[in-house]
Amino acid sequence: MSTHHAHLLRERESAPSKSGYPLIICVALTAACLLAFWISIPLPRIDNQLVGSDGIYYFAYLPSFWLDGDLDFCDEYAYFLPDQHLGACDPVMPSANKFGIGTAVLWSPFYLLAHAVALGLNAAGANISTEGYGYLYQSITLSGSILYGGLAMWLCFLLAERVTSTAQALVAAVLITFGGSMVYYMTAEPSMSHTVSAFLSSLFFLVWHQKRGHETMASAAIYGLLAGLMALVRPQDGVFLVLPFIARVPTVLASLGKPGHPRVWRAWLRDCAIAALVASLVFAPQMLVWLHFYGSPFTSGYRFYGESFNWLAPRIGAVLFSAQRGLLTWHPVIALALAGLWIGRRHNRSLNAVALLGIVAQLYLIASWHSWAQGDAFGGRMAIVCLPLLALGLAQLIEWAVERVRRTMVYSLGGVILVLNLLLFIEYRFSLVNRPAPTTWHDLTLGRVAFLVDVLTAGIGK
């Protein structure tokens, strides 16, 4: 294939699709996740709640702020964690919350909808609690969380479609969503922050890709707005703000010695300042919450309770390769996505360099964190924020592969990845998550099949 022909093909494939089938597929898959979640609601639960783990703390902001009008979580913790919060409210030091407010901010429309539904049903004669804690509030709010995950998948597709064909972009978006950690948090544990994190990250990079090369003060403000929201959800996500401005550095340096250099330099500095200012303003409510709880706007709950980073000894090897939540060992699709970013560097050098830099930055943050294994997690959940960057790499790998082997072989491999991830999902949900022993290599390989066989055999035996 000639260079000119390849260039024309790439321009045609990178044009936004006018077909509606990718949207239909994304909507259908999101609906399937919603259905799986709603079907599971009547199942017995140890704590009799839909929200759990960290999700309790994200959710606690909602009834406390919207219904009680305060940030004292004594009532919320007494409801969700009765065994851990047995005492009365302390009038001097109200119950604090180390988790960020951003997830609750994005969940608020769904929570308020749930409250409106509860009030409406009661007006019609029903007898539903409007205290803001029950299954009605939890189920509608968490359905919103799943919708954010579906939107993240759609935005990943739109981003990937800008560098590959529609079909390849769609396969990449679906595969990175359902072949990695994301599917677990769109079905089994939607009360975590990761679907919201992935949604904002995907929106951020899609906007940047649309604006790059034509940045203005308005685009810098948008970057700051989205990065501020990302930091409200998970502070680690806010580091992505620097990437659009790092991507402009070669242009700034190339202008050295040219007549327009001062203008280019000043525009870059101006946009950096605008983005930083807007991000700071958006993040300011979190700092006010820290001030309220810990007496300083610069002291997060993690720092207050002694949780820390070890910047000089990051556990990068463990984060990537360990059986205990290793990114590449739990979800090899991530390795394929990284390979795609390297393979596609010839055609998308600056884009892929920025994507790799963002992934490396997140990897360093995760590996430096004292709890790098991320507790109860389906794989490396803290890296879900990299979903759009991984989708870009996976789409480019698929494009490279279908030019060399049959398309059916490539898509069949994708199907195998999905099946293996489903088996690991089942094993984790019904065995590993409740098992005190560390995850082993057997669990990640033969264990996912053996566990299902044992379950089916036991069922037949009954």
matplotlib code that plots the C-alpha trace (Angstrom):
import matplotlib.pyplot as plt

x = [0.0, 1.5, 2.0, -0.5, -3.1, -2.6, -3.0, -6.3, -7.5, -6.6, -8.4, -11.5, -11.5, -10.9, -14.0, -16.8, -19.2, -22.7, -24.0, -26.1, -25.1, -22.2, -24.5, -27.1, -24.5, -23.2, -26.7, -27.6, -24.5, -25.1, -28.7, -27.5, -25.3, -28.3, -30.4, -27.7, -27.6, -31.4, -31.8, -29.2, -31.0, -33.3, -30.4, -29.4, -26.4, -24.3, -24.9, -28.3, -27.2, -26.6, -23.7, -20.7, -17.0, -15.8, -19.2, -20.7, -18.6, -19.3, -23.0, -23.0, -22.5, -25.9, -28.4, -26.1, -25.9, -29.2, -31.5, -29.8, -28.0, -24.7, -21.6, -22.0, -22.1, -23.0, -26.5, -25.2, -22.5, -24.9, -27.2, -24.6, -22.0, -23.8, -21.0, -18.3, -20.1, -21.9, -21.4, -23.5, -22.6, -19.7, -20.8, -17.2, -15.8, -18.6, -18.0, -15.6, -15.2, -11.8, -13.3, -13.7, -17.0, -16.9, -18.6, -21.5, -21.6, -22.0, -24.5, -26.7, -29.1, -30.0, -30.2, -32.6, -34.6, -34.9, -36.1, -38.7, -39.9, -40.2, -42.1, -44.4, -45.1, -45.9, -48.3, -50.0, -50.5, -47.4, -45.4, -41.8, -39.1, -37.8, -34.8, -32.6, -30.9, -33.1, -33.0, -35.0, -32.4, -29.5, -30.8, -31.6, -28.3, -26.3, -28.1, -26.8, -23.3, -23.8, -25.0, -21.8, -19.9, -21.9, -21.1, -17.4, -17.6, -19.3, -16.8, -13.9, -15.4, -15.7, -12.1, -10.8, -12.8, -10.8, -7.7, -9.2, -12.3, -15.7, -15.7, -12.2, -13.0, -16.2, -14.4, -11.7, -14.1, -16.2, -13.1, -11.4, -14.6, -15.7, -12.3, -10.9, -11.9, -14.6, -17.3, -17.2, -17.9, -20.7, -22.5, -21.3, -20.0, -21.4, -21.1, -17.4, -16.1, -14.6, -17.4, -17.6, -13.8, -13.7, -16.6, -14.8, -11.4, -12.9, -14.7, -11.5, -9.4, -12.1, -12.4, -8.6, -8.3, -11.0, -9.3, -5.6, -3.8, -6.4, -6.3, -7.8, -8.5, -11.9, -10.4, -8.0, -10.9, -12.7, -9.6, -9.4, -13.1, -12.9, -9.6, -11.1, -14.0, -11.7, -9.7, -13.0, -13.8, -10.3, -7.4, -5.0, -7.1, -6.3, -2.7, -4.0, -4.5, -0.8, -0.9, -2.5, 0.1, 3.0, 1.7, 2.2, 5.8, 7.3, 5.4, 6.5, 10.1, 9.9, 8.9, 12.2, 14.0, 11.0, 9.2, 6.0, 7.8, 6.8, 3.2, 3.3, 5.1, 2.7, -0.3, 1.0, 1.7, -1.7, -3.6, -1.6, -2.6, -6.3, -6.5, -4.8, -7.1, -10.3, -9.2, -8.4, -11.8, -13.6, -11.6, -12.1, -15.2, -13.2, -10.6, -13.4, -14.6, -11.0, -10.9, -14.2, -13.0, -9.3, -8.7, -6.7, -7.7, -4.5, -4.9, -6.8, -8.4, -5.7, -2.9, -4.8, -5.1, -1.5, -1.9, 1.1, 3.1, 6.6, 7.8, 11.4, 10.4, 7.3, 6.2, 5.9, 6.8, 4.2, 1.5, 2.1, 2.9, 1.9, -0.9, -2.2, -4.0, -1.3, -2.6, -1.3, -1.7, -5.4, -6.3, -3.9, -6.0, -4.1, -0.9, -2.4, -3.5, 0.0, 1.4, -1.0, 0.2, 3.8, 2.8, 0.8, 3.4, 4.4, 1.0, 0.0, 3.3, 2.3, -1.1, 0.4, 3.3, 0.8, -1.3, 1.8, 2.9, -0.5, -0.5, 3.0, 2.1, -0.9, 1.2, 3.8, 1.1, -0.5, 2.9, 4.0, 0.7, 1.1, -1.9, -0.8, -2.7, -5.9, -7.7, -10.8, -10.5, -11.3, -7.8, -6.1, -9.2, -7.2, -6.0, -9.6, -9.1, -6.8, -9.6, -9.8, -6.0, -6.0, -8.9, -6.8, -4.0, -6.3, -8.0, -4.6, -3.5, -6.7, -6.1, -2.6, -3.7, -6.5, -4.1, -2.0, -4.4, -8.0, -10.4, -12.3, -9.2, -8.6, -12.2, -12.2, -9.2, -11.2, -14.0, -11.6, -10.5, -14.1, -14.9, -11.7, -12.6, -16.1, -14.8, -12.4, -15.4, -17.4, -14.5, -13.7, -17.3, -18.2, -14.9, -11.8, -13.5, -14.5, -11.3, -8.8, -5.8, -4.0, -4.8, -2.6, -1.4, -3.6, -6.6, -5.7, -5.2, -6.8, -8.7, -11.2, -12.3, -12.0, -14.1, -16.9, -16.8, -17.0, -20.0, -21.8, -20.9, -22.2, -25.4, -26.0, -25.3, -28.1]
y = [0.0, 3.4, 6.1, 8.3, 5.6, 4.8, 8.5, 8.7, 5.5, 6.9, 10.2, 8.3, 5.9, 8.7, 10.6, 10.4, 7.7, 8.6, 5.1, 4.5, 0.9, 1.7, 3.8, 1.0, -1.6, 0.7, 1.3, -2.4, -3.4, -0.7, -1.9, -5.4, -4.2, -2.3, -5.4, -7.6, -5.1, -4.9, -8.7, -9.0, -6.5, -9.1, -11.5, -11.8, -9.7, -9.9, -6.2, -5.9, -2.9, -2.2, 0.2, -1.3, -0.9, 2.6, 3.2, 3.7, 6.8, 8.2, 7.7, 9.1, 12.6, 12.5, 12.2, 14.2, 17.2, 17.1, 16.0, 16.9, 20.0, 19.2, 17.2, 15.2, 11.5, 10.1, 9.1, 7.7, 5.6, 4.3, 3.1, 1.6, 0.5, -0.1, -2.4, 0.2, 3.4, 2.5, 5.8, 8.9, 11.9, 13.9, 17.6, 18.8, 16.5, 15.3, 12.0, 12.8, 11.3, 10.9, 10.1, 12.9, 14.6, 14.3, 11.0, 12.3, 15.5, 13.4, 11.1, 13.9, 14.2, 10.5, 10.7, 13.7, 11.8, 9.0, 11.4, 12.9, 9.3, 8.5, 11.7, 11.0, 7.5, 8.6, 11.2, 8.4, 6.5, 4.4, 4.1, 4.6, 6.0, 9.4, 9.4, 8.9, 5.6, 2.8, 0.5, 3.0, 5.7, 3.3, 1.5, 4.6, 6.3, 3.3, 2.9, 6.4, 5.2, 2.4, 4.9, 6.9, 3.7, 3.3, 6.9, 6.2, 3.3, 5.4, 8.3, 5.8, 4.7, 8.3, 8.9, 5.7, 6.4, 9.5, 7.3, 4.1, 2.8, 2.7, -1.1, -1.2, 1.6, -0.1, -3.4, -1.7, 0.3, -2.8, -5.0, -2.6, -2.2, -5.8, -7.4, -5.5, -4.2, -1.8, -4.4, -5.4, -1.8, -1.5, -4.5, -6.0, -2.9, 0.3, 2.1, 2.6, 5.8, 4.2, 4.5, 8.3, 8.5, 6.8, 9.0, 12.2, 11.0, 9.8, 13.2, 15.0, 13.2, 13.4, 17.1, 17.5, 15.5, 17.7, 20.9, 20.1, 22.2, 24.9, 25.7, 28.9, 30.4, 28.8, 25.3, 25.9, 26.7, 23.5, 21.5, 23.0, 22.4, 18.7, 18.2, 19.9, 17.5, 14.5, 15.6, 15.9, 12.3, 10.9, 13.3, 11.1, 11.7, 15.5, 14.9, 14.5, 18.3, 18.7, 16.5, 18.9, 21.5, 19.1, 18.1, 21.8, 22.0, 20.9, 23.6, 26.2, 25.1, 24.9, 28.6, 29.6, 32.2, 32.8, 36.1, 34.7, 33.1, 35.6, 35.2, 31.4, 31.4, 33.9, 32.0, 28.7, 30.3, 32.1, 28.8, 27.0, 29.7, 29.7, 25.9, 25.8, 28.6, 27.0, 23.6, 25.1, 26.9, 23.6, 21.7, 24.4, 22.8, 19.7, 22.0, 23.5, 20.1, 19.3, 22.6, 21.6, 18.1, 18.5, 22.2, 22.8, 23.1, 21.3, 18.2, 15.4, 12.6, 10.2, 12.4, 13.0, 9.3, 8.6, 7.0, 7.9, 7.6, 6.1, 8.2, 6.8, 3.1, 2.5, -1.1, -0.9, -4.5, -5.7, -3.4, -4.8, -8.4, -9.7, -12.3, -9.8, -7.4, -7.1, -5.0, -7.2, -10.5, -10.0, -8.3, -9.1, -6.8, -3.9, -5.4, -5.5, -1.9, -0.8, -2.7, -0.9, 2.5, 1.5, 0.0, 3.0, 5.5, 6.0, 7.5, 9.0, 9.9, 12.9, 11.4, 8.0, 9.7, 11.7, 8.5, 6.6, 9.5, 9.6, 5.8, 5.9, 8.8, 6.8, 3.7, 5.6, 7.1, 3.7, 1.9, 4.6, 4.3, 2.4, 0.3, -0.4, -3.7, -1.6, -3.7, -5.6, -5.0, -6.8, -6.3, -2.9, -0.8, 2.4, 2.3, 2.4, 6.2, 5.2, 3.6, 6.1, 5.9, 2.1, 2.2, 4.3, 1.8, -1.3, 0.3, 0.8, -2.7, -4.1, -1.9, -3.2, -6.8, -6.9, -5.7, -8.8, -11.6, -12.4, -10.1, -13.1, -14.4, -11.0, -10.7, -14.3, -13.6, -10.7, -13.1, -15.4, -12.4, -11.6, -15.2, -15.5, -12.2, -13.4, -16.6, -14.5, -12.2, -15.2, -16.7, -13.3, -12.4, -15.8, -16.9, -14.6, -11.5, -13.3, -15.4, -14.1, -15.7, -13.8, -14.5, -17.1, -17.9, -20.9, -18.6, -16.5, -19.5, -22.9, -21.7, -19.7, -22.8, -25.2, -23.0, -22.9, -26.6, -27.2, -24.9, -26.6, -30.1, -29.2, -27.9, -31.0, -33.1, -31.5]
z = [0.0, -1.0, 1.5, -0.2, -0.3, 3.4, 4.2, 2.3, 4.0, 7.4, 6.7, 5.6, 8.6, 11.1, 10.0, 12.6, 11.7, 10.6, 11.3, 14.4, 15.1, 17.5, 19.6, 19.6, 20.7, 23.5, 24.7, 24.5, 26.5, 29.1, 29.4, 29.9, 32.8, 34.3, 33.9, 35.6, 38.5, 38.9, 38.8, 41.6, 43.9, 45.5, 46.2, 49.9, 51.0, 54.0, 55.0, 53.4, 51.4, 47.7, 48.4, 50.0, 50.7, 49.7, 48.1, 51.5, 52.0, 48.5, 49.0, 52.5, 51.2, 49.4, 52.3, 54.6, 52.2, 50.3, 53.1, 56.4, 55.1, 56.9, 56.6, 59.8, 58.7, 62.1, 61.0, 57.7, 59.3, 62.0, 59.2, 56.8, 59.4, 62.6, 64.0, 63.4, 64.5, 67.7, 69.6, 69.6, 67.4, 68.7, 68.8, 68.7, 66.0, 63.6, 61.8, 58.9, 55.4, 53.8, 50.4, 47.8, 47.1, 43.3, 42.9, 45.0, 42.9, 39.7, 41.4, 42.7, 39.8, 40.2, 44.0, 43.7, 41.2, 43.7, 46.4, 44.0, 43.2, 46.9, 47.6, 44.6, 45.6, 49.1, 47.7, 45.8, 49.0, 49.3, 52.5, 51.5, 53.8, 52.7, 55.0, 51.9, 52.7, 51.4, 48.4, 46.3, 46.8, 46.4, 43.3, 41.3, 42.3, 41.4, 38.1, 37.3, 38.1, 35.6, 33.0, 33.5, 32.7, 29.5, 28.6, 29.2, 26.8, 24.1, 24.6, 24.3, 21.0, 19.7, 20.7, 19.1, 16.0, 15.3, 14.6, 13.3, 11.5, 13.1, 13.5, 15.0, 17.4, 18.5, 19.1, 21.0, 23.3, 24.0, 24.6, 27.0, 28.9, 29.1, 29.0, 31.9, 35.3, 34.2, 33.7, 37.3, 38.5, 36.0, 37.4, 40.7, 42.5, 40.9, 44.2, 43.7, 42.0, 38.9, 36.4, 37.1, 36.9, 33.5, 32.2, 33.1, 31.8, 28.5, 28.1, 28.9, 26.3, 23.6, 24.1, 24.0, 20.8, 19.2, 20.3, 20.0, 17.5, 17.9, 21.6, 22.8, 26.2, 26.1, 25.5, 28.4, 30.7, 29.6, 30.3, 33.8, 34.4, 33.5, 35.3, 38.4, 38.3, 37.8, 40.9, 42.9, 42.1, 42.5, 43.2, 41.2, 38.0, 38.1, 37.0, 33.5, 33.2, 32.4, 29.3, 26.8, 27.7, 27.6, 24.1, 23.1, 24.2, 20.9, 19.1, 21.6, 21.3, 17.5, 17.5, 19.1, 17.0, 14.8, 14.6, 16.3, 19.2, 21.9, 20.9, 21.0, 24.3, 25.9, 24.6, 26.1, 29.5, 29.5, 28.7, 31.5, 34.0, 32.9, 33.1, 36.5, 37.9, 36.7, 38.0, 41.4, 41.5, 40.7, 43.3, 45.9, 47.5, 48.3, 50.1, 52.1, 53.1, 54.2, 56.2, 57.8, 58.9, 59.5, 60.1, 56.9, 53.2, 52.3, 54.6, 52.9, 54.9, 53.6, 54.9, 58.2, 58.8, 58.0, 54.6, 52.4, 49.2, 48.9, 45.9, 46.0, 45.9, 43.7, 43.4, 39.6, 39.0, 41.5, 40.1, 36.6, 37.1, 40.6, 41.1, 43.7, 41.4, 38.7, 35.8, 33.1, 34.9, 35.7, 32.4, 29.5, 27.3, 28.9, 27.6, 24.1, 24.4, 25.5, 22.5, 20.2, 21.5, 20.6, 17.2, 16.2, 17.0, 13.4, 12.5, 15.8, 17.4, 19.5, 20.5, 21.5, 23.4, 25.4, 26.1, 27.2, 29.4, 31.1, 31.7, 33.1, 35.4, 36.8, 37.1, 39.2, 41.4, 42.0, 42.6, 45.1, 47.1, 50.3, 49.4, 45.8, 45.7, 46.1, 48.6, 47.5, 43.7, 40.5, 39.0, 39.1, 39.6, 40.2, 36.6, 35.2, 34.7, 31.8, 29.9, 27.0, 26.6, 26.5, 24.0, 21.7, 21.9, 21.5, 18.4, 16.7, 17.5, 16.0, 12.9, 12.6, 13.1, 10.6, 7.9, 8.5, 9.4, 8.9, 10.6, 12.0, 13.8, 15.4, 16.6, 17.8, 20.0, 21.4, 22.1, 24.0, 26.1, 27.0, 28.0, 30.1, 31.8, 32.5, 34.1, 36.3, 37.2, 38.4, 40.3, 42.0, 42.8, 44.4, 45.8, 45.7, 47.1, 50.3, 50.7, 53.2, 51.5, 48.7, 45.1, 43.5, 40.0, 40.0, 40.7, 37.6, 35.3, 35.8, 38.9, 37.0, 35.0, 37.9, 40.2, 37.6, 37.1, 40.9, 41.2, 38.3, 39.6, 43.0, 41.5, 39.5, 42.5, 44.4]

ax = plt.figure().add_subplot(projection="3d")
ax.plot(x, y, z, "-o")
ax.set_aspect("equal")
plt.show()
